[in-house]
C-alpha cells in the first residue's frame, strides 16, 4: 500500500507478490516519517483528544490527489500523474487543470466553484491561524481559480463541465488512462445558468479576498472577473440543469433553483468590493431570492444558510444596519441544528452525528460545523447570542456542537474509526475512487482499460494508494459503515466535503495549542 507514493496492486493483474512489498515503491511525502503518515500521533494538549493539526494538514493535502492537468514539481501526492492535458480541445478552448469532484474523472463546474468558495471562506476566517499550512491552503484555492478563470475567459459564457458523466461512470480507470470522450458543456445567453454562474462569481470574489495582500495583481484579476460573471448570472436567468439536464443530472442538478446563488454571489461581491450597488441589490432582491425561506441544508446546491451567516457578519461586525434582518434569518438556521432547541429540525444518529441524507452525508456535517464556528466568531465579536424563541444559546454552545461533529468524524463514534483516510489507526480502506483503488502508473505502467478496472472495484482488496485526507460520505443513520468500494453513497470522497472542514480544523488546532 502507499500513502503519498504508490504501490502495485496484485488483484486482477496476476501479480502474486503481496501488496505490502510495494509499500514504498514510489517516493513518499518528504518531511514526514512513514509512521506519522500512517498512524496519527495524538499529542494531548489540555483536553484535546485529537491531533487537529495533523488532520488539517491531511485535509488540505487531499486536494492534490484530486488535481487534473499538468502536475507541478512540488506535487506531494506522488502516486498521481498528469491527466486531462487536452481538456477543452473539443470546443477549442484551454480547460486544462481544475479538480475532479470526487471518485470519478469528470470536472463538474458547479461543485468545483462551491468547493473554491468554501476553501476561500475557510482561509478568510481562519487562515490567520493556519501558520505553515496557509501556503498549502492558498495553493489549493489557486489550483481551482486558475481553472475558473479559463472557464470564464469568454464573455457571457461559462464552460461548466468537462467529460460525459454517463460514459465516464461506465468505466473504472485511472485519470491518467481515461479515454472516454472529453465533451465540453457550457452555459451562455441562450442556455443560461444563473446558479453555476453566480457560484463561480462567489468563488472568484472570495478568492480575491484571500489573495488581496499576498498577490494584489491576481486578486484584482479575480475580482474583475467575478463582477463580470455575476452580471451575466443576473442578466440571463435560469437554472443550468434546465438546458443541460442529460449532462448534469442526476449528478449535480440544481434542485434548489438559482435564487440562492444570486443572493450568495451578491453577498460575496458586496464583501469583496464594498460597492454599494451590491448592498442595494441585496436589500432590493433579498426577499425574492429567498432570504427568509426556511431551509436548513447548506451545501453545493443550496446556499441560503451560508448567505444568511455571511450577511449577518456585515450587520454584526461591520455595522451595516440595513442588513439587520439577516441576524434573525441566521438564528433560525442555527436553531434548526441545535439538538433540543426550540424549532430544532435536524436528525442525529444514535452516536451523535448530524444526519441529513444517505448520500454523502458528511458534506452536511462539515458545512454545518463550519457555519457554527463562523457564526460563533461573529457573535463573539459583537458580544451577542443566538435567540431560539425564549431560549438563548451562546457562541460557546455553537462551538461545542461543531467540535462534537468534527470529533465524530475523526474517530469519536461507535465504530471508533476515522472517516478521514490516513488519520488514526482505523479508517476506510476501500474508498470509491478510481485513482486510489487501481495500481499507480509507477507500479503498473501499462494502460488499464475502461472495463478492466471493475474487477478491482468489485473486489474486497484494500485500495493500493491512500488518498490521504479524503473524507468519505460516512456512516448511515444508525452509525453503520460497511467500507465497501461499490457503495458510493458512504464510501466516496468529494472536494466539497473537505473544503469547509479545512476552516474548522484550523480553528480547533489553534484552540488546543497545536498551531
Secondary structure as UniProt FT lines:
FT   TURN            11..14
FT   HELIX           19..22
FT   TURN            23..24
FT   TURN            30..31
FT   HELIX           34..38
FT   TURN            46..47
FT   HELIX           52..65
FT   TURN            73..74
FT   TURN            78..79
FT   TURN            85..88
FT   HELIX           89..91
FT   STRAND          107..108
FT   HELIX           109..126
FT   HELIX           127..129
FT   HELIX           131..133
FT   HELIX           134..151
FT   TURN            155..156
FT   STRAND          157..162
FT   HELIX           165..169
FT   TURN            175..177
FT   STRAND          184..188
FT   HELIX           194..210
FT   TURN            211..214
FT   HELIX           216..235
FT   HELIX           240..243
FT   HELIX           245..248
FT   TURN            249..251
FT   TURN            255..256
FT   HELIX           259..273
FT   HELIX           276..285
FT   TURN            286..292
FT   HELIX           304..316
FT   HELIX           321..323
FT   HELIX           325..337
FT   TURN            339..340
FT   TURN            342..343
FT   STRAND          347..348
FT   TURN            350..351
FT   STRAND          354..355
FT   TURN            359..361
FT   HELIX           362..382
FT   STRAND          386..388
FT   TURN            389..390
FT   STRAND          391..393
FT   HELIX           395..410
FT   TURN            414..415
FT   TURN            421..422
FT   HELIX           434..437
FT   TURN            441..443
FT   TURN            450..453
FT   HELIX           454..457
FT   TURN            468..469
FT   TURN            477..478
FT   TURN            485..486
FT   HELIX           488..491
FT   HELIX           495..511
FT   TURN            512..513
//
